[in-house]
Amino acid sequence: MKSIKLMIALLLLAAGGAGNAWADRGHGHGHGHNHGHVRFGVVIGPFWGGPWHYPPPYYPRYYPQVVVQPPAPQVYIEQPAPPPAPVAVAPANYWYYCAAARGYYPYVKECPGGWQKVLPQPSGQP
């Protein structure tokens, strides 16, 4: 007799807990949060070993493939040499000889017969 009373009490508790658990499934508050309410109940029936929802699938991290491309070889193009710059001819320095005075300018200041241009000759050469 005691076991029948105990069974009936457990069934009533289970029925009462199941009714309260299914009464408010997020519809009464508008946003579905429990706000700290604690609910418990007794499950009668087979246990399938897991939560009623599945965890999100696991996707391994995606690492992009690294592609290393060697740089293209450097190409050198040989340019033709520019034409040589024209050589500036130094103006010829002349000595001015006076035949009448038998001397060179600036030692002779005046030459009555006119000055004669002479290429410079280093001393000691004929």
N, CA, C and O atoms as a DFTB+ gen file, in Angstrom:
504 C
 N C O
     1  1       0.799      -1.178       0.000
     2  2       0.000       0.000       0.000
     3  2       0.853       1.256       0.000
     4  3       0.535       2.242      -0.664
     5  1       1.919       1.204       0.741
     6  2       2.792       2.349       0.784
     7  2       3.393       2.632      -0.595
     8  3       3.541       3.794      -0.972
     9  1       3.733       1.616      -1.331
    10  2       4.352       1.820      -2.644
    11  2       3.351       2.417      -3.633
    12  3       3.754       3.175      -4.515
    13  1       2.072       2.103      -3.515
    14  2       1.065       2.667      -4.411
    15  2       0.882       4.145      -4.099
    16  3       0.775       4.963      -5.013
    17  1       0.846       4.498      -2.808
    18  2       0.714       5.911      -2.435
    19  2       1.931       6.701      -2.909
    20  3       1.805       7.833      -3.377
    21  1       3.075       6.108      -2.786
    22  2       4.300       6.785      -3.224
    23  2       4.276       6.991      -4.741
    24  3       4.671       8.055      -5.218
    25  1       3.828       6.011      -5.494
    26  2       3.745       6.117      -6.945
    27  2       2.762       7.197      -7.354
    28  3       3.034       7.971      -8.272
    29  1       1.636       7.256      -6.689
    30  2       0.616       8.265      -7.014
    31  2       1.153       9.659      -6.704
    32  3       0.931      10.587      -7.483
    33  1       1.849       9.825      -5.594
    34  2       2.415      11.119      -5.230
    35  2       3.453      11.559      -6.279
    36  3       3.490      12.723      -6.679
    37  1       4.284      10.619      -6.711
    38  2       5.296      10.954      -7.724
    39  2       4.647      11.318      -9.059
    40  3       5.111      12.223      -9.753
    41  1       3.575      10.613      -9.416
    42  2       2.884      10.929     -10.666
    43  2       2.230      12.312     -10.601
    44  3       2.249      13.059     -11.578
    45  1       1.651      12.646      -9.445
    46  2       1.046      13.971      -9.304
    47  2       2.100      15.068      -9.361
    48  3       1.894      16.110      -9.983
    49  1       3.220      14.825      -8.710
    50  2       4.308      15.817      -8.770
    51  2       4.824      15.969     -10.204
    52  3       5.083      17.082     -10.662
    53  1       4.965      14.875     -10.886
    54  2       5.466      14.923     -12.259
    55  2       4.471      15.642     -13.162
    56  3       4.872      16.446     -14.003
    57  1       3.217      15.372     -13.004
    58  2       2.206      16.029     -13.825
    59  2       2.160      17.519     -13.530
    60  3       2.021      18.325     -14.450
    61  1       2.272      17.894     -12.274
    62  2       2.270      19.315     -11.910
    63  2       3.513      20.031     -12.433
    64  3       3.422      21.160     -12.917
    65  1       4.658      19.387     -12.339
    66  2       5.894      20.004     -12.842
    67  2       5.881      20.113     -14.352
    68  3       6.352      21.110     -14.898
    69  1       5.360      19.124     -15.033
    70  2       5.321      19.164     -16.493
    71  2       4.363      20.242     -16.957
    72  3       4.637      20.921     -17.947
    73  1       3.260      20.415     -16.273
    74  2       2.310      21.456     -16.660
    75  2       2.913      22.838     -16.507
    76  3       2.735      23.682     -17.386
    77  1       3.622      23.096     -15.415
    78  2       4.255      24.396     -15.211
    79  2       5.402      24.616     -16.195
    80  3       5.624      25.735     -16.658
    81  1       6.118      23.560     -16.508
    82  2       7.265      23.708     -17.407
    83  2       6.808      24.064     -18.811
    84  3       7.492      24.823     -19.497
    85  1       5.672      23.540     -19.260
    86  2       5.214      23.803     -20.621
    87  2       4.294      25.021     -20.708
    88  3       3.927      25.444     -21.804
    89  1       3.923      25.582     -19.562
    90  2       2.954      26.674     -19.563
    91  2       3.532      27.946     -20.186
    92  3       2.833      28.610     -20.951
    93  1       4.780      28.307     -19.887
    94  2       5.345      29.561     -20.382
    95  2       6.634      29.244     -21.147
    96  3       7.701      29.120     -20.546
    97  1       6.532      29.117     -22.455
    98  2       7.715      28.784     -23.254
    99  2       8.200      30.026     -23.991
   100  3       8.441      29.980     -25.197
   101  1       8.345      31.135     -23.270
   102  2       8.854      32.342     -23.882
   103  2       7.796      33.227     -24.486
   104  3       8.114      34.276     -25.047
   105  1       6.513      32.820     -24.383
   106  2       5.455      33.605     -25.012
   107  2       4.900      34.671     -24.074
   108  3       4.362      35.680     -24.530
   109  1       5.024      34.460     -22.796
   110  2       4.404      35.384     -21.845
   111  2       5.194      36.665     -21.665
   112  3       4.601      37.707     -21.384
   113  1       6.504      36.628     -21.816
   114  2       7.320      37.817     -21.562
   115  2       7.691      38.547     -22.836
   116  3       8.188      39.671     -22.771
   117  1       7.474      37.964     -23.955
   118  2       7.748      38.648     -25.210
   119  2       9.167      38.460     -25.711
   120  3       9.418      38.636     -26.903
   121  1      10.107      38.107     -24.836
   122  2      11.479      37.946     -25.320
   123  2      12.096      36.631     -24.898
   124  3      13.247      36.376     -25.252
   125  1      11.419      35.804     -24.183
   126  2      11.829      34.430     -23.951
   127  2      12.861      34.223     -22.868
   128  3      13.409      33.123     -22.790
   129  1      13.169      35.194     -22.025
   130  2      14.143      34.991     -20.948
   131  2      13.418      34.534     -19.680
   132  3      12.263      34.890     -19.447
   133  1      14.119      33.738     -18.866
   134  2      13.477      33.188     -17.676
   135  2      13.574      34.104     -16.474
   136  3      12.817      33.912     -15.523
   137  1      14.441      35.068     -16.455
   138  2      14.587      36.024     -15.360
   139  2      14.813      35.350     -14.015
   140  3      14.243      35.771     -13.009
   141  1      15.614      34.340     -13.988
   142  2      15.986      33.720     -12.726
   143  2      15.015      32.706     -12.172
   144  3      15.205      32.277     -11.033
   145  1      13.998      32.293     -12.883
   146  2      13.071      31.281     -12.397
   147  2      13.747      29.923     -12.451
   148  3      14.449      29.599     -13.410
   149  1      13.531      29.158     -11.441
   150  2      14.086      27.809     -11.390
   151  2      12.936      26.841     -11.553
   152  3      11.920      26.947     -10.866
   153  1      13.098      25.893     -12.468
   154  2      12.051      24.912     -12.695
   155  2      12.692      23.541     -12.692
   156  3      13.811      23.359     -13.172
   157  1      12.002      22.625     -12.172
   158  2      12.480      21.246     -12.187
   159  2      11.275      20.337     -12.335
   160  3      10.136      20.718     -12.070
   161  1      11.567      19.134     -12.764
   162  2      10.482      18.183     -12.958
   163  2      11.044      16.775     -13.020
   164  3      12.258      16.569     -13.023
   165  1      10.160      15.839     -13.068
   166  2      10.535      14.435     -13.122
   167  2      10.171      13.930     -14.505
   168  3       9.054      14.137     -14.981
   169  1      11.113      13.271     -15.140
   170  2      10.894      12.742     -16.481
   171  2      10.562      11.269     -16.356
   172  3      11.301      10.492     -15.750
   173  1       9.454      10.909     -16.933
   174  2       9.067       9.502     -16.939
   175  2       9.096       9.040     -18.391
   176  3       8.383       9.576     -19.240
   177  1       9.896       8.079     -18.654
   178  2      10.019       7.579     -20.015
   179  2      11.492       7.315     -20.326
   180  3      12.358       7.493     -19.470
   181  1      11.756       6.899     -21.531
   182  2      13.151       6.578     -21.863
   183  2      14.000       7.840     -21.983
   184  3      13.517       8.886     -22.418
   185  1      15.234       7.734     -21.602
   186  2      16.178       8.840     -21.688
   187  2      17.066       8.571     -22.886
   188  3      17.702       7.520     -22.964
   189  1      17.118       9.495     -23.807
   190  2      17.863       9.273     -25.051
   191  2      19.295       9.786     -24.958
   192  3      20.034       9.692     -25.937
   193  1      19.696      10.305     -23.858
   194  2      21.103      10.609     -23.619
   195  2      21.615      11.918     -24.184
   196  3      22.776      11.967     -24.590
   197  1      20.861      12.937     -24.235
   198  2      21.415      14.197     -24.726
   199  2      20.415      15.316     -24.638
   200  3      19.247      15.081     -24.331
   201  1      20.845      16.516     -24.897
   202  2      19.907      17.643     -24.882
   203  2      18.996      17.577     -26.097
   204  3      19.263      16.848     -27.052
   205  1      17.925      18.343     -26.047
   206  2      16.952      18.324     -27.126
   207  2      17.395      19.150     -28.323
   208  3      16.700      19.211     -29.337
   209  1      18.528      19.768     -28.204
   210  2      19.075      20.527     -29.340
   211  2      20.478      20.003     -29.621
   212  3      21.110      19.395     -28.757
   213  1      20.941      20.238     -30.798
   214  2      22.284      19.795     -31.179
   215  2      23.239      20.976     -31.104
   216  3      22.853      22.106     -31.403
   217  1      24.474      20.727     -30.711
   218  2      25.441      21.837     -30.687
   219  2      25.761      22.273     -32.119
   220  3      25.553      21.509     -33.061
   221  1      26.259      23.479     -32.281
   222  2      26.592      23.925     -33.642
   223  2      27.699      23.046     -34.219
   224  3      28.565      22.566     -33.486
   225  1      27.667      22.844     -35.501
   226  2      28.691      21.982     -36.099
   227  2      30.075      22.608     -35.963
   228  3      30.228      23.830     -35.938
   229  1      31.053      21.758     -35.879
   230  2      32.434      22.225     -35.756
   231  2      33.036      22.346     -37.148
   232  3      33.081      21.383     -37.912
   233  1      33.480      23.511     -37.446
   234  2      34.176      23.723     -38.709
   235  2      35.631      24.035     -38.388
   236  3      35.904      24.933     -37.591
   237  1      36.560      23.319     -38.987
   238  2      37.966      23.642     -38.717
   239  2      38.300      25.019     -39.274
   240  3      37.679      25.483     -40.230
   241  1      39.268      25.652     -38.678
   242  2      39.657      26.984     -39.135
   243  2      40.196      26.900     -40.552
   244  3      40.891      25.956     -40.928
   245  1      39.859      27.895     -41.303
   246  2      40.318      27.941     -42.686
   247  2      41.547      28.834     -42.761
   248  3      41.488      30.014     -42.413
   249  1      42.629      28.285     -43.204
   250  2      43.850      29.052     -43.420
   251  2      44.072      29.139     -44.921
   252  3      44.130      28.113     -45.599
   253  1      44.197      30.339     -45.444
   254  2      44.382      30.452     -46.893
   255  2      45.713      29.838     -47.322
   256  3      46.698      29.843     -46.583
   257  1      45.701      29.326     -48.511
   258  2      46.900      28.695     -49.042
   259  2      47.922      29.775     -49.365
   260  3      47.595      30.794     -49.974
   261  1      49.153      29.542     -48.954
   262  2      50.218      30.501     -49.193
   263  2      50.889      30.153     -50.515
   264  3      51.381      29.042     -50.710
   265  1      50.894      31.119     -51.407
   266  2      51.531      30.922     -52.706
   267  2      52.719      31.868     -52.781
   268  3      52.568      33.086     -52.691
   269  1      53.894      31.293     -52.945
   270  2      55.108      32.099     -53.035
   271  2      55.589      32.037     -54.477
   272  3      55.880      30.964     -55.006
   273  1      55.665      33.189     -55.093
   274  2      56.111      33.250     -56.475
   275  2      57.440      33.989     -56.497
   276  3      57.527      35.120     -56.018
   277  1      58.481      33.361     -57.050
   278  2      59.770      34.053     -57.084
   279  2      59.684      35.268     -58.001
   280  3      58.939      35.263     -58.981
   281  1      60.446      36.301     -57.679
   282  2      60.393      37.493     -58.525
   283  2      60.995      37.203     -59.896
   284  3      61.871      36.350     -60.042
   285  1      60.516      37.916     -60.875
   286  2      61.034      37.752     -62.235
   287  2      62.486      38.218     -62.272
   288  3      62.849      39.169     -61.579
   289  1      63.316      37.559     -63.069
   290  2      64.715      37.980     -63.130
   291  2      64.824      39.385     -63.720
   292  3      64.023      39.793     -64.561
   293  1      65.823      40.098     -63.260
   294  2      66.025      41.447     -63.761
   295  2      66.630      41.376     -65.157
   296  3      67.512      40.563     -65.434
   297  1      66.137      42.237     -66.014
   298  2      66.629      42.282     -67.386
   299  2      67.373      43.588     -67.566
   300  3      66.844      44.664     -67.285
   301  1      68.604      43.484     -68.037
   302  2      69.423      44.663     -68.283
   303  2      69.539      44.856     -69.790
   304  3      69.868      43.918     -70.516
   305  1      69.276      46.037     -70.247
   306  2      69.397      46.362     -71.665
   307  2      70.548      47.338     -71.800
   308  3      70.535      48.433     -71.238
   309  1      71.546      46.912     -72.561
   310  2      72.727      47.755     -72.726
   311  2      72.417      48.832     -73.754
   312  3      72.001      48.541     -74.875
   313  1      72.621      50.045     -73.365
   314  2      72.389      51.173     -74.241
   315  2      73.697      51.507     -74.961
   316  3      74.777      51.341     -74.395
   317  1      73.602      51.969     -76.190
   318  2      74.840      52.379     -76.860
   319  2      75.426      53.595     -76.155
   320  3      74.714      54.429     -75.595
   321  1      76.740      53.659     -76.206
   322  2      77.428      54.770     -75.538
   323  2      77.095      56.073     -76.260
   324  3      77.051      56.114     -77.490
   325  1      76.866      57.120     -75.505
   326  2      76.573      58.398     -76.161
   327  2      77.820      58.886     -76.899
   328  3      78.940      58.554     -76.510
   329  1      77.634      59.661     -77.945
   330  2      78.810      60.174     -78.659
   331  2      79.637      61.050     -77.730
   332  3      79.097      61.730     -76.857
   333  1      80.929      61.027     -77.921
   334  2      81.760      61.835     -77.026
   335  2      81.453      63.318     -77.201
   336  3      81.149      63.794     -78.295
   337  1      81.542      64.000     -76.118
   338  2      81.293      65.436     -76.146
   339  2      82.420      66.106     -76.939
   340  3      83.581      65.706     -76.851
   341  1      82.069      67.089     -77.683
   342  2      83.128      67.759     -78.445
   343  2      84.143      68.370     -77.484
   344  3      83.805      68.973     -76.466
   345  1      85.360      68.188     -77.852
   346  2      86.444      68.710     -77.018
   347  2      86.594      70.191     -77.321
   348  3      86.761      70.601     -78.469
   349  1      86.533      70.953     -76.292
   350  2      86.689      72.391     -76.474
   351  2      88.161      72.693     -76.733
   352  3      89.042      72.344     -75.947
   353  1      88.385      73.335     -77.833
   354  2      89.757      73.693     -78.182
   355  2      90.106      74.957     -77.422
   356  3      89.433      75.985     -77.502
   357  1      91.175      74.826     -76.694
   358  2      91.610      75.992     -75.930
   359  2      92.071      77.074     -76.907
   360  3      92.761      76.798     -77.888
   361  1      91.683      78.270     -76.620
   362  2      92.127      79.337     -77.520
   363  2      93.658      79.416     -77.514
   364  3      94.309      79.376     -76.470
   365  1      94.172      79.526     -78.677
   366  2      95.638      79.586     -78.790
   367  2      96.136      80.891     -78.180
   368  3      95.716      81.990     -78.544
   369  1      97.021      80.716     -77.264
   370  2      97.661      81.893     -76.676
   371  2      98.865      82.259     -77.559
   372  3      99.734      81.429     -77.826
   373  1      98.889      83.446     -77.975
   374  2      99.995      83.897     -78.834
   375  2     100.862      84.879     -78.068
   376  3     100.424      85.615     -77.184
   377  1     102.090      84.837     -78.462
   378  2     102.991      85.891     -78.034
   379  2     103.043      86.901     -79.173
   380  3     102.935      86.538     -80.344
   381  1     103.203      88.125     -78.830
   382  2     103.254      89.165     -79.865
   383  2     104.686      89.694     -79.934
   384  3     105.251      90.204     -78.966
   385  1     105.238      89.540     -81.143
   386  2     106.641      89.920     -81.374
   387  2     106.670      91.191     -82.211
   388  3     105.903      91.367     -83.158
   389  1     107.599      92.077     -81.813
   390  2     107.804      93.307     -82.577
   391  2     109.178      93.194     -83.243
   392  3     110.201      93.202     -82.557
   393  1     109.206      93.089     -84.580
   394  2     110.478      92.922     -85.317
   395  2     111.322      94.186     -85.245
   396  3     112.546      94.095     -85.159
   397  1     110.704      95.360     -85.277
   398  2     111.467      96.612     -85.255
   399  2     112.185      96.772     -83.912
   400  3     113.317      97.256     -83.884
   401  1     111.569      96.387     -82.821
   402  2     112.170      96.544     -81.497
   403  2     112.872      95.272     -81.037
   404  3     113.549      95.274     -80.009
   405  1     112.714      94.177     -81.795
   406  2     113.284      92.878     -81.459
   407  2     112.938      92.468     -80.025
   408  3     113.819      92.119     -79.240
   409  1     111.640      92.514     -79.695
   410  2     111.186      92.112     -78.370
   411  2     109.720      91.704     -78.393
   412  3     109.016      91.880     -79.387
   413  1     109.290      91.159     -77.277
   414  2     107.918      90.660     -77.121
   415  2     107.144      91.590     -76.198
   416  3     107.697      92.267     -75.331
   417  1     105.812      91.586     -76.436
   418  2     104.923      92.310     -75.545
   419  2     104.862      91.538     -74.252
   420  3     104.798      90.316     -74.384
   421  1     104.868      91.978     -73.135
   422  2     104.656      93.309     -72.586
   423  2     105.960      94.061     -72.334
   424  3     105.965      95.159     -71.777
   425  1     107.075      93.439     -72.762
   426  2     108.350      94.140     -72.543
   427  2     108.461      95.334     -73.482
   428  3     109.040      96.359     -73.120
   429  1     107.917      95.206     -74.669
   430  2     107.899      96.306     -75.622
   431  2     106.460      96.809     -75.639
   432  3     105.531      96.042     -75.891
   433  1     106.282      98.081     -75.375
   434  2     104.931      98.628     -75.261
   435  2     104.386      99.082     -76.617
   436  3     103.183      98.979     -76.854
   437  1     105.222      99.569     -77.486
   438  2     104.769     100.062     -78.781
   439  2     105.603      99.430     -79.888
   440  3     106.809      99.223     -79.747
   441  1     104.911      99.124     -81.014
   442  2     105.613      98.521     -82.145
   443  2     105.212      99.294     -83.408
   444  3     104.074      99.173     -83.862
   445  1     106.148     100.105     -83.997
   446  2     105.798     100.920     -85.150
   447  2     105.485     100.079     -86.398
   448  3     104.682     100.520     -87.220
   449  1     106.068      98.912     -86.575
   450  2     105.838      98.110     -87.779
   451  2     104.661      97.136     -87.625
   452  3     104.323      96.451     -88.590
   453  1     104.044      97.052     -86.481
   454  2     102.922      96.132     -86.227
   455  2     103.383      94.868     -85.494
   456  3     104.552      94.488     -85.547
   457  1     102.465      94.255     -84.838
   458  2     102.771      93.068     -84.030
   459  2     102.650      91.806     -84.880
   460  3     101.801      91.728     -85.768
   461  1     103.491      90.834     -84.609
   462  2     103.465      89.550     -85.299
   463  2     103.072      88.475     -84.275
   464  3     103.651      88.390     -83.192
   465  1     102.061      87.645     -84.648
   466  2     101.634      86.572     -83.734
   467  2     102.629      85.436     -83.834
   468  3     103.009      85.028     -84.932
   469  1     103.055      84.921     -82.679
   470  2     104.015      83.822     -82.616
   471  2     103.476      82.815     -81.607
   472  3     103.026      83.193     -80.526
   473  1     103.524      81.508     -81.970
   474  2     103.117      80.483     -81.006
   475  2     104.128      80.439     -79.886
   476  3     105.328      80.550     -80.137
   477  1     103.683      80.282     -78.682
   478  2     104.610      80.263     -77.544
   479  2     105.597      79.116     -77.678
   480  3     105.225      78.022     -78.102
   481  1     106.810      79.350     -77.333
   482  2     107.876      78.358     -77.353
   483  2     108.440      78.267     -75.942
   484  3     108.882      79.276     -75.392
   485  1     108.433      77.067     -75.341
   486  2     109.036      76.978     -74.020
   487  2     110.517      77.308     -74.110
   488  3     111.176      77.070     -75.122
   489  1     110.995      77.845     -73.049
   490  2     112.410      78.252     -73.054
   491  2     113.310      77.025     -73.174
   492  3     113.006      75.976     -72.606
   493  1     114.405      77.148     -73.903
   494  2     115.344      76.070     -74.076
   495  2     115.095      75.265     -75.323
   496  3     115.852      74.328     -75.575
   497  1     114.084      75.559     -76.128
   498  2     113.840      74.831     -77.385
   499  2     114.164      75.766     -78.552
   500  3     113.951      76.975     -78.465
   501  1     114.683      75.194     -79.650
   502  2     115.008      76.050     -80.795
   503  2     113.774      76.579     -81.508
   504  3     113.894      77.312     -82.489
